[in-house]
Amino acid sequence: MKTIREIYRYTFHYKVQAILTIFYNFLFVIFNLVSLALFVPFLELIFSNDFPETAPVAPVWDGNFFDYSSDYYTYYMENYLFVNGQEKALLFICISVLSAFFLKNLFRYLAIYHQSQLRMAVVRDIRDTIFSKTLRLPMSFYSEEKKGDLMSRMSTDVNEIEIAVVAVLQLIFRDPIDVLLTVSLLLYWSPELTLVSFVVLPLSAFVISRIGKSLKRTAREGQDQMGRVFSIIEETLGGIRIIKAFNASEMVRGKFAKANLRHQKLITSTFRKRDLSSPLNEFLGAFVMLVIVYFGGKIVLSGEGNQLTGSQFLGFIIVFSQLLRPIQSIAQNIGNLQKAKVSLDRINQVIDTDEVIHDPIDPLDFNGIKEAVVYNDICFSYGDQQVINHVSFSVPRGRTVALVGESGSGKSTLSDLLPRFYDVSSGSVCIDGVDIRRFRVEDLRKEIGIVSQESILFNDTIRNNIAFGNPDASLEQIQAAARIANAHEFIEQQEQGYETIIGDRGNKLSGGQKQRISIARAILKDPQILILDEATSALDTESEKLVQDALEKLMSNRTSIVIAHRLSTVRHADEIIVLQKGEVVERGNHDELIAKKGLYQRLCSLQGLS
Ligand SMILES: Nc1ncnc2c1ncn2[C@@H]1O[C@H](COP(=O)(O)OP(=O)(O)OP(=O)(O)O)[C@@H](O)[C@H]1O
């Protein structure tokens, strides 16, 4: 029920489209019935021999809609027949039936027309919502595994919702009306025969659905088995050396043959069931029809109180044969909604995820840094795992502090606390004595530039990559930034200069070129604070020199935190903080730390520096 309500809410966000879809569906149902029911007077007219000799009399409204409309139609036909003769009457009936079919299909098309607009608008809305939310999710959401999961939620799960939108519209507003009207018409023609049909119909439906379910189960087992067969092939191809070396070919062959045989049996069984379902469907359909023909025929032959005329009987069969469609549609749509429930839950999990990083209720204005960035007795945990343990240090305005330490010692985590990618578990990060949580996140991040280890470039022009986050920058400003970053020259040499598209993640550029574009981006942003996650990737000497030079220009006069992997590059830092397992173990400048002969000195000698 909750699922229906939510899908309903998404759907009726587009009231006009939803109402038009329902309206046209309603007309479709009506004209579907009319087009079928019109056959009755048609047959009556064709097969009846007593043509009116006197002008027929119009029926009087007796409060029964079915009776009156049927009588009125008969009256109209008889009158037409009386005035125009048999042939013209036949033509007239053909044209009316054709018109009813035309209208039925026209309304069906119009319903689908609005429904398509509606379902795609809902899909667009949900994708927009998830995407916007994605940008606000906590950083822990962006692990590789979760990225794939998020993509599948945005594609497969959203598609399920799209199907559910149609399901809700049909399940609530179309099919029950269709069934109700059809059954009313059948009951009007013959309550006894309707009763008989409702006894045999579920019986055959039950048999058909059992076969369908069993077919699905075997087909799924067959698919799973196919997966196993393929995994044996993959495993074998990957491990062929070991298989040969251990003389295990026979064993592997036996394993494969067994899996392959099982697959063959399952698929054969699937084919058998599938091949059986079509003749069985037809046979059961014929069975149901013949039961109705038998009982209906008996009623007609008995001629008791004009209960059912021959043509009504034929009309009954025609209309009854159409009843299965809405019933099947109801069953299918209930299934679709069940599938959508799972997808909706998965989508809601993303939409309802707590954003964790919030703006303060009464933010202070952030006017940049005047004195220092200070880390005060910081502790931080990822879940239960504490990775930063009582760390304190400060970076005076315009100075550079380097964080060094082994991999996993907490350098990146510490730098992530400054732009509030995460918030501290205890302690505080302050700028000029004010806790950064008192500022608006956007204001704070505006003054922080990040150049990360891996250059993050987008599949766009070089110009737009440099101007990323700064779309109003003029070409002159972009070029000036690129010049400072030692990038202008190589950009000019590209086929289309600044307008060159750099490919997915910038794969058309070398490592050093990508870094210089990232640096130009940071220069253009002109932040007061800089976080530099220094590249470890090997650059050739020339390229490294250009990058290093660009970085130095970027850092001059800025307050910088540098995560250093190559210690040669942090010699000139004002202070070096040496971390181990989330704790500060040494601090000082390069010479002081070397003199201490501690961890830093050991790390330096490992890198061939001392
Ligand atoms: N998103 C995360 N979720 C859980 N644990 C994490 C996450 N990111 C890092 N860690 C853990 O936190 C600890 C510190 O990691 P961090 O990336 O800060 O170290 P680092 O010194 O920057 O390492 P490297 O030099 O390899 O980048 C490590 O034990 C790491 O496994």
The ligand as a Tripos MOL2 file, in Angstrom:
@<TRIPOS>MOLECULE
LIG
   31    33     1     0     0
SMALL
NO_CHARGES

@<TRIPOS>ATOM
      1 N1         36.5710    6.0910    3.7270 N.pl3     1 LIG1
      2 C1         37.2020    5.3520    4.6300 C.ar      1 LIG1
      3 N2         36.5100    4.4680    5.3740 N.ar      1 LIG1
      4 C2         37.1250    3.7170    6.3200 C.ar      1 LIG1
      5 N3         38.4160    3.7840    6.5880 N.ar      1 LIG1
      6 C3         39.1820    4.6320    5.8900 C.ar      1 LIG1
      7 C4         38.6040    5.4640    4.8670 C.ar      1 LIG1
      8 N4         39.5860    6.2140    4.3340 N.ar      1 LIG1
      9 C5         40.7370    5.8700    4.9830 C.ar      1 LIG1
     10 N5         40.4880    4.9210    5.9200 N.ar      1 LIG1
     11 C6         41.4650    4.3350    6.8460 C.3       1 LIG1
     12 O1         41.9720    5.3790    7.6260 O.3       1 LIG1
     13 C7         43.3640    5.2200    7.8380 C.3       1 LIG1
     14 C8         44.0840    6.4900    7.3940 C.3       1 LIG1
     15 O2         43.9180    6.6320    6.0090 O.3       1 LIG1
     16 P1         44.4430    7.8640    5.1660 P.3       1 LIG1
     17 O3         44.0000    7.7200    3.7850 O.co2     1 LIG1
     18 O4         44.1340    9.1190    5.8880 O.co2     1 LIG1
     19 O5         46.0180    7.6120    5.2610 O.3       1 LIG1
     20 P2         47.1780    8.2900    4.3960 P.3       1 LIG1
     21 O6         48.2730    8.5180    5.3460 O.co2     1 LIG1
     22 O7         46.6640    9.4560    3.6590 O.co2     1 LIG1
     23 O8         47.5370    7.0980    3.4070 O.3       1 LIG1
     24 P3         48.1320    7.1910    1.9050 P.3       1 LIG1
     25 O9         49.4790    7.8230    2.0150 O.co2     1 LIG1
     26 O10        48.2010    5.7690    1.5000 O.co2     1 LIG1
     27 O11        47.1630    7.9980    1.1240 O.co2     1 LIG1
     28 C9         43.7770    3.9870    7.0910 C.3       1 LIG1
     29 O12        43.8440    2.9240    8.0370 O.3       1 LIG1
     30 C10        42.6560    3.7480    6.1200 C.3       1 LIG1
     31 O13        42.4860    2.3760    5.9170 O.3       1 LIG1
@<TRIPOS>BOND
     1     1     2 1
     2     2     3 ar
     3     2     7 ar
     4     3     4 ar
     5     4     5 ar
     6     5     6 ar
     7     6     7 ar
     8     6    10 ar
     9     7     8 ar
    10     8     9 ar
    11     9    10 ar
    12    10    11 1
    13    11    12 1
    14    11    30 1
    15    12    13 1
    16    13    14 1
    17    13    28 1
    18    14    15 1
    19    15    16 1
    20    16    17 2
    21    16    18 1
    22    16    19 1
    23    19    20 1
    24    20    21 2
    25    20    22 1
    26    20    23 1
    27    23    24 1
    28    24    25 2
    29    24    26 1
    30    24    27 1
    31    28    29 1
    32    28    30 1
    33    30    31 1
@<TRIPOS>SUBSTRUCTURE
     1 LIG1         1 GROUP 0 **** ****
